[in-house]
Amino acid sequence: MAEGSLSDFIDEASEGSRLRVEQDLGGGFVRLRTSEAERRQAAQDIRSSEDALVELLRNARDAGARHIFTAFQREGAQRTITVIDDGSGIPEAMQERIFEPRVTSKLDSAHMDKWGMHGRGMALFSIRENAEQARVAFSAPGLGTALTVVTDTASLPERADQSTFPHFELKDGVAAMRGPRNLLRTAAEFALEHRDEVTVFCGSPAEVAAALLAFGMATTTPALRAFGGSFQEQPLVRWLACAPDPAAFAERAALMGLELSERTARRVLDGQVEPPLPLRDLLEAQLTAGKGAASRNRTTSAKRHEGGPALRLTEEDRCELAEAMQQAFAAVAERYYLDPSVKPRIAISGDSLSVIVPLVPER
């Protein structure tokens, strides 16, 4: 066996340091191989579920998406993020290769934004390096893309509070977004940054399925839904609107990375699951409410303390209490065909603290 062939054989067979090192420089210094340097860079690029989400959103934006539907689900330590868009789509032959380093469709259109440079061909590679699973659930040219990422929060952490929606604070007439930097705030900041380019929806898999159903019903005709041929020839975001029954609805949702039971699919079709509003609309409502509250605060601040000091929970304690109540409610919600993902509200008035649990997800 020639020397070069032996070296190649050792490189292919070894799982030790030789496979990672291009050159031993002596004195404990080595030059890493490109593949090992990329792997280490990838491990640093994605440090949380929130990092993975913003890269998925940027990926959809750069694919020309006008609408992005993002579903979050957590079971134990496992976090699942599914991002569905109406962008340009990915050819079948490229659906595995896009997770390789330096593979990109943005040769002449790398995008610099508030999160840095996007278009190096490293984002999806970095996500897969840090996730338990990263895959294209479905995509085709011109029909959009559904990407699903599953992470272990024990190894890839995320913010403890994932239920609090961000809010605005006004200071000297300038609005600033506040709240834990969780998945909702990450998506909200992206939606606000690109509000003129793309509309973003967020929610549980059932809520996102409801949003996709509403979107599809609004953008298709009855004739297309009834006689449009194979649903897989339709844009991905219209699939659910063309589903003839709950079984088909759940099957098509699973193909795009949304795991729903047939019972949940029936609830969505029956209008029992409220579709979420676009994040842009929710943020505008928050901002309007914040301006109104600020005006009221200026005129009523002297009256606030007439009855003595009121209980003031920290944001952390308020979130902890809300999460505990949500878990308690979830234990019985399924028995009564209610949505366990509703978000309790904590209200303090006078000498009482109230916990309000909506029976349906709120807009």
Helices and strands as residue ranges (DSSP letters): H 3-13, G 17-19, E 21-26, E 29-32, H 34-45, H 49-62, E 67-75, E 78-85, G 92-94, G 97-99, E 111-113, E 116-118, H 123-130, E 133-140, E 144-152, E 167-171, E 174-178, H 183-193, E 199-203, H 205-219, H 222-227, G 231-233, G 236-238, G 240-242, H 246-255, H 262-269, H 279-300, G 301-303, H 315-333, G 334-336, E 345-349, E 352-356
